[in-house]
Amino acid sequence: MAPHHQPHYLTSPLPLVGLQPHPAPAPPSVSFSLLSALPADIIYEITDYLSNTEVLKLQLVSRGLRRKLPIQRLNSIHSYKTYFLCQDGIRKLERIARIPRLAKRVTHITFDLESPYVGLLKRYWCISTAMGYPQETRARMQRWYHNHMRRSLTLPSARRIKDKSLRASALKRILKRMFTGHGEESGSLRTKDREEEEEAEEEEPTKYEDAFHEIFTLFEVHLTSLYLKWQDKAEILERITSAFRSLPNLQILEFKRTDITKEDPSVMLKIWREYNPELAWLLKKNPEIEDGDLPWTDWFSREALHSHLWEAYPSILFCAAQAKRRIKEVRVGTLSTEYPKSGAMISFFEPYHARISDTTGRQATEAELNSWIERHAEGYRYTFSGLRRLELCLDEKEREGYHREYFEVSPLFTETIRTVEDLVVWKVQGSEVRREENATPKEFVVPTTMKLEKLRRIELGKVGITLRGLKAFLLTNKETVKEVVCGEGTFGHNVVEKEEILDFLEQTRDNMGLENIEVDFLVGNQFTTISGEDTMQSHWVRKHSYEEFVKFIAVTDVQEHFEIR
């Protein structure tokens, strides 16, 4: 946080905000020449008041000023990169990888699984939306149509449309709709005399439905190119792997999904312009589209090119292993609760193409998959041998037994977490574990006999395991585990018996070397009321209050409070 006091050499830090290499005609309060002449220590202090973007802009002022900027601040800015996991995003990654002085600074890459591409919804869907607009919005659209559309209809001179006849037919269609009696050739529009134009102006105002159709057609006639889906996923992974090889200090991989439509409108439009050139061209040539405050963004849908965590997570880790990077952390950031809600799967921890046979092109046999894993296991051992922290968001489908044709736990997942120190696991947000009467509860997220050599801390979210499974896993790893955190929903709907709790507490005290334990034994979302106490949502036990908790639970009949209501 910047200090509250102002520097003695400036009356206000505001003139420095948004500094541009080419100043506006009005002279700034602090000239560029004066700024470049300041000592390095003062430049250091100035940068404390500036955002990362503003610091980067200062690099463009002059070479002298660039040399005075704090190297640590610049390295910190360039160390973190975020890319959409799409073709354009990969091209950005490749550009950084080709510049050695920038590539060596990168230590942390976040892949956004959302798609930055947008496309128009079907017209009949948008009509339904438009019919629900309030009267004020309808009137605004009609005014905009009369004030702008009829006077400033523009078409690009060279649009990226493969089928030129499509452009011609679209032009004829829009001209026919907008000008009654218009001939087949657009050239006839230029031959209209002044009298016919005046008669057109005297016509009755266009109905709202017609105005909407014409406004929508303006978008439709421009936004015709479609982004092709990736066909060769193996080739895409090769490009990412190649880029990773040029990033010698890459240590942290992160995954997130940003709902672009929930961002600030200016941020959303900036992303849309950057990744959708035809839309950017349309808005540049027709600035009144935005100035008119039309609800046109309602008519767009994100293209179905987003990536699923269950596929992206193991694929990016595979690229890191192929590139022989030393990964220290794998993180999962904020995941949008919009569809799709899929998470990663420990039974399917290979890139998707590994399960496709090289000979038949169909699903690989178990022998073929095992052979593929054997060839790549050494790369995983090298890359993740120093893994400090791994965050894993599990997919609900795996918990129900899907996608397990080959393994209960993929050998590559085992290699990845073999030496992890801090393991954090939770279920994908926004979905609930199905409750089936005959379903067998999952004991633990991994086999309870799996021994992790360096595991010191484990944190569990809503995973739906059993207390018995947790105890068994902790006993297997009792020599290394020092901290256990089980949050609300860790045991899902698996009712925890009073005797189980007491036995678990005795085992942790007598047979485990834990330094900190924090467990929520409550199942479901029920509230628990103990006589003489306030209503509380969770029962917690912490190591420092162990004796107090045991005494409380031993003398109080709380069985009914740990059951589903």
N, C-alpha and C positions, 0 to 999 in steps of 0.2 A: 504494500500500500504506500502511495506517495506521501511524503510528509505534509503536515497541514500548513507549515509556514511557507512563505514565498522566498525565492532566492533574492539576495540583496541586490543583484545586478539586473534584475528584471522587475518591471512593475506588475507583470502578469504573465503566467506561462501560456496563456491562450494563443498569442500570435504564433507560437511554434506548432500548434496542433494543425494537422493537415498540410504541413509544409510541402510545397511542390517545387520541382526543379525549375519550372517556368512560372514566375510570380505573375499575379494579376496586374493590370495597369496601375492600380493604386499602390504606392510604395508601402511595403510592410513596415511594421514598427521596428523590426530587427532585420536589417538587410542581410542577404546571403554572404556578402563579403565580410561583414562584421562577424557573422556567425562562424565563418571559416577561420577568422583570425583569433577566435577565442582560444585560450589554453586548453589542453586536453583534460585537465581535472575539472574545469567548468563544463566542458562538453559532457563529461561523465555524469555530472550532477543534473544537467539538463535532461539527459535521457531517462533519469529516474521518474520524470513527469510524463513521459511519452509512452504510448502503446507500442507494441511490436511493429504494427504497420507503419506508424510514424517514424520509428527508428530506421526501418528499411528505406523509407522515403528520403531520409537524411543522407543515405549513401549516394543518392543521385545529385546532390548539391554540388559537390566538388571532390576531387581526389584527396585534397588536403583534409577536408572534413571527414571523409570516409576513413582515413588512416587514424583519426582521433577517436573514432567511436569505440566503445569498450568491446574487446574481442570476445570476452565471456558472454556478453549479452547477445552478440551476433551468433555465436556458436549455439547458444541456448535456443534462439529463434529458429535457426536452420536445422536443429537436431530433431525436431518433431515435424512430421509430415502426415497429412491425411489425404487419402485418395479414394475416389469411388471405384468400386471393383467392376469397371467396365472398360471398353476399349480405349476411350479417351483418357480415363484415369490411368491406365497402364502406360499410355504414351507419355503422360506427365512424369510418371515414375522413371521411365526410360530416359527422358531428357535430363533429369537430375543425375541419374547413374552415369551419364556420359561426361559429366563435368567433375573431374576428380576433387577439386577443392570444395565443392558442395557435397559430393558423395561421401567423403570421409567424415563430414559433420553429422550425418544422419544416424541417429541411434534408436529412434522410436517411430514406427509407422503404424498408423491406424487405417484400416480398410472399412469404408462405409458401404454396407451391403445394399443400401437403397439405390434406386436407379435415378440418375439426374435427367433422363430423357422423358419427354412428355409427348402425348399425342392427343388429337381431338377425340372426344367421345362420339358415339354415333349421334346423328342429328336427332333421331326420335327420343333419345334419352335426354338430350339437352332441351328439347321442346317441353318435356314434362317438367324439368327444372324451371324453365323460363316462365311457364304458366303459373308457377307458385310465387313469382316475385311480387313484392308489394307495389302499389300503384305508383309510389314515388320513383321506384327503380324503373318501372315501365315507361313513365313519362320521360325520364332521363335518357333512356335508350332511344326513344322516338326523336327527342330533340337532337341527340347526337347524330342519329341517322340523317336527319334533314340538314344539319349544319355542316356535316363533314363528308359523309359517304358519297353523296351525289356530286360533290365538287372535287374530291381528292381521291377517287378510286385509282389505285396504282397497282401495276403488276411489275414484277422484276424483269429486267432486260435479259438476264441470263440466270435462270433458276436451275437448281440441280435436280432436274426431273429427267429421267431416262426416256420416258415416252412423251415426245413433244406434242403428239396429237392429244394427249390428256390435257395439256396446258391450253391448247386451242379450244377444245370442247368445253373446258371449264370457263374460259373467257366468254364464249358464246352464251353459255348458260346464265352467267351472272348478268351479262348485258341484256339478254332477253327478259330476265326477271325485273331488271331495274328500269328498262325503257320499253314501254308498251309499243308494239308495232315495229320493233327493231329488226332490221334485215339480218340475213345470215352473215354478212361480212361486217367486221368491226369498222371498216373504212367508211361505211354509210353514216356512222355516228358523226364524223367530221363534216358531213355534208348537210347536217341539219341547219336550217336557217334560224334567224333570231325569232321569228314569229312562232315557230314550233316550240322553241325553248320557253317563251313566255307563256304559251298555252300549258306546257307541262307544269310550270310553276303555279298556275292557277288551279291545278287539280286538287281534289280533296286530299287532306293529310293521309299519309300511309297508315294503315292499321298497325297496331302493335305487333301482331303475329307476323305480318309481312316485313316490318322493320327488323324483327329478330332474325328472320330467315336470311335477309340480305347481309346483316352484320355477321352472322355465322358463316355465310358463304365467303365473305372476305377472308376469314381464317382458313376455310376449307380449300379455297383455290390456291393458297400459298403453301399450306403445310401438307404436302402430299408425299414427301420422301419418307420412307420407312427405314428404321435402323435394323439391320439384319442381326438375328441372334447368332451367338457364337455356335459354330458347328463343331470345331475341333478344339475341345477343352484341353487336350494334351498340349497343343501348340500354344495356347494361352499360358499354361503353366510354365512352359519353356521360356517364354518371354519374361515372366516374373522371376523365374530362377536366374536367368541371365542378368537381370537388373540387380538382384540381391547379391550376386557375385561381385558387383562393383561397389557395394556398400560395406566396407570392411569393419565398421563399428556398429553395425545393426545388432541391437540387443533386446528390443521390446517389440512385440507384435500385439496389436489390439484390434478388436472387432466391435463394430457398433452399427446400429441402423437408425438413421435420422429420418423422421417424417418431415420432408421438406415443406409440405403444405402447412405444417404447424409452426414453421419458422416465421420470423418477421417478414412481411411482404417484400421488403427491399432485398433481403437475403434470398428469398425464394426466387425472385425475378432475376437476380444476379446469376444464380446457378442455372436457371432456365436459359438465359441468354448465352451463357458460356458453353453449354452443352447442346443447345438446339439452334444452330446457325440460321435456319429458315425463320424461326420465330424471332430471333434477334433482328434479322433483316426487316421483317414485317413491322416490328415496333419502332425501328429506326426510321423507316420511310413513312410511318403513320403514327407520329408521336401523340396524336390526339386520341389514340386508343386508350392510353393510360391517363391522359389529361381529362378524358370524359368520365372517368370514374365508373367504367362499365364493369359488370360482374363477369367479365370474360374468362377469368381464371377458373370459374366453376365448370367450364366446358372442357377442361383438360384432365387427362388421366395419366398417371405415371406409367410409362411403358413397362410391360411385363418382362423386364430384363434384370430385375433385382436378383441378388444371390441369396441362397439359403445358408444359414449358419451351419447346418449339418454337412453341407458340401464345401463351403468356403473355409471353414475352420481347419479340417484336415488337409485341404489342398494347399493352403498357404504355409502350413507347418511342413508339408512335404517339400515345397519350394525352398524353404530355409534349410532343410536337411540336405537337399541336393546341392545347394550353394555352399554348404559347410560353414554356415554362420554359427556363432556362439550365442544362442538365445538364452536370456536370463529370466524373462518374464513373458507370459502369455495372458493377456487381459481380455475381458469381455465388458465393454462399456454399456451405455444405455441402449436398449433394444426397443424400438417402437412396438407398441402392442397391436398395431395394425397387422392384417394378414400379410405375409405368412408368419406364423408363430413358431416355426420349427427351430429346434436347438440342435446341438451336436450329439453324436452317438458314439459311445465307447466301443460298440460292436462294429462300427463302420468308420474306422479311423484312417482309411486310405483314401486317396483322391479317387474320384468316380471312375476315371478311365482304367484304374487298376483292376476293376471287376469286369472289364470287357476283354474278351479273348482276342489275342493278336491274330489267331489263325482263323477263327470262325466269325469274329465280329459280334458274337452274341455273349451272353453271360459266361464269365470264366468259370472253369471247374475249380474245385477246391485245390487240386494239385497245382493248377496254373497260378492261382492267387497266392498260395504258399510259396511258390517259386519266386514270384514277384516280390513278396515281403522279404524273403531271405536276401535278395539282391540289394535291398534298400535299408535293411535294419541297421547296418553299421553307420550309415549317415545319420540316423536318428540318435544313436548312442553318442556320437561325437557332438552333434548340435545341441542336445539337451542335457549333456552331462553336468552342466553347471546351472541347471534350471532352479531358480529361487522360488518362483511363484507361478502357479498355473490356475487360472480361473476357467471353469467349465460350466456352461449352461446346457443342461440335458434336455433332450427331446422327449416329449411325452410318449410318442409312438414306441420308442425303444423299451420303455418301461412296460408296455403292454405286449411285448414279445415280437414286434415286427423287426425286419431288417437283420435277423440273426441267422441267416441261412448258413453262415460260415463259422462265426465265433460268438461266444458269449462276451468276451473281451478281446478286442483286436490286439495282436502281438505288437503292433506299432504304438498303440496307446500305452501298453506296458513299458515299452522302451522309452517313451516320452516322459513318463512320470517316475521312472525307476529311481532317480536321485532328486526328485523335487523336495523342497523344504517346506513350502507353504501351499496347501491344496485347498481350493475354495470351489464348492460344487453347489449348484441350485438348479431347480427345474425352470424351464422356460416360463416367463411371466405371462399372465393373461389366460392360462388354461388350468383346468383342474384335473387331477388324476381320477380316472374313472373308477367307480366303486362297483365291483362285481362280487356277488355273494360267494362264488366259488374261486375267486381269484386268490392266488398265493401271494402274500405280501413280499416285496423285495427286501431281503435282509440288509443289504448295504449297496452303495453305488458301485463298488468293485468287489470281487471275491474277498471274503473276510480273511482268507489265508494269504493274501498278497502282502508281501513284506517290502516296504519302501525304505531304502537304506538310510536316507537323510531326512525323512519327514519329521518336522518338529511341531508343525501346527496344522490343524484341519478345521475348516469352517464349513458348516452345512446349512443350507437354506431349506426351501420347500422341496424336499426330495422324496418323502414318503417311505423312509426306511423303518426298521424295527429297532427297539432298544437292545434287543438281543444281538442283532447284527453289529450295531455300533460297539457294543462291549467286546465282541469277538475280534473285531478289527483292531481295537485299541490294545487288546492283549497281545495280538500278533506283533504290533509295533510299539510295545511298551518301553523298549529300550531307548527309543528316540523321541517319541511324541511327548511334548511338554505342555501343549495348549490345545484345548478342544472348545469349540463354540458351536452350539446347535441352536439355531434361531427358531422363531415361530413357524410351525408347519413342518419341521424336520421329520416328525413321525407321521405326518399326513393324517389318515383316519385309522391308523393302527393304535388301538387303545393301549395305553401303558398301565399295567397293573401296579398296585401299591407294592407288592412283594418284589416286582421287577426293579422298581426304583430303589428300594432299600438294598437289594443285591448289587445293583450297579454302583451305588455309592460306596458300598463296602469294598467292592473290587477296585474302584479307582483309588480308594484310600490305602488299601493294603498291598495291592499287586501292581500298581502303576506309579511311575515317577512324575505324575502331572504337576505342573506348577500353577496352572490356571485352568479352571473348567467352568463353563457357562452353558447350561442346558435348559431349554424350555420343554417341559414334559407335557404341556397341554396339547390335545389333538383337536383338529377342526378349528372352528372359530367361536366356540361357546364361551360364555362368561362363567366364572366360578365364584361362588359365594361361600365363605366359611363363617360359621356362627361367630358373631362378635367382631367381624372384620368387614371392611368395605369391599364392594364388588371389584374384582380384578380380572383381567383377561388372561393372565399367564402366571404360572408358578415357575420361578427360577431357582436354581441352586448354584451357588458359587463356592469355590473352595474355601474362601475365608469365612463363610458362614455355614460350613458343613455340619457341625455339631448342632447348631440351632435348627437347621432344616430337618435333620434326622429326628430330633426330639419332637418337632412339630408334626411330622408326618407319621411318627410311630404312635402318638397318643390321639390323633384326630382321625375320625372316620371320613376319609375324603374319596372313597372308592367311586361313589356316584358322580363326583365332580370331574372325574377323568374319563367319563363315558360320553358318547355322542348323544345329543339331545334332539 
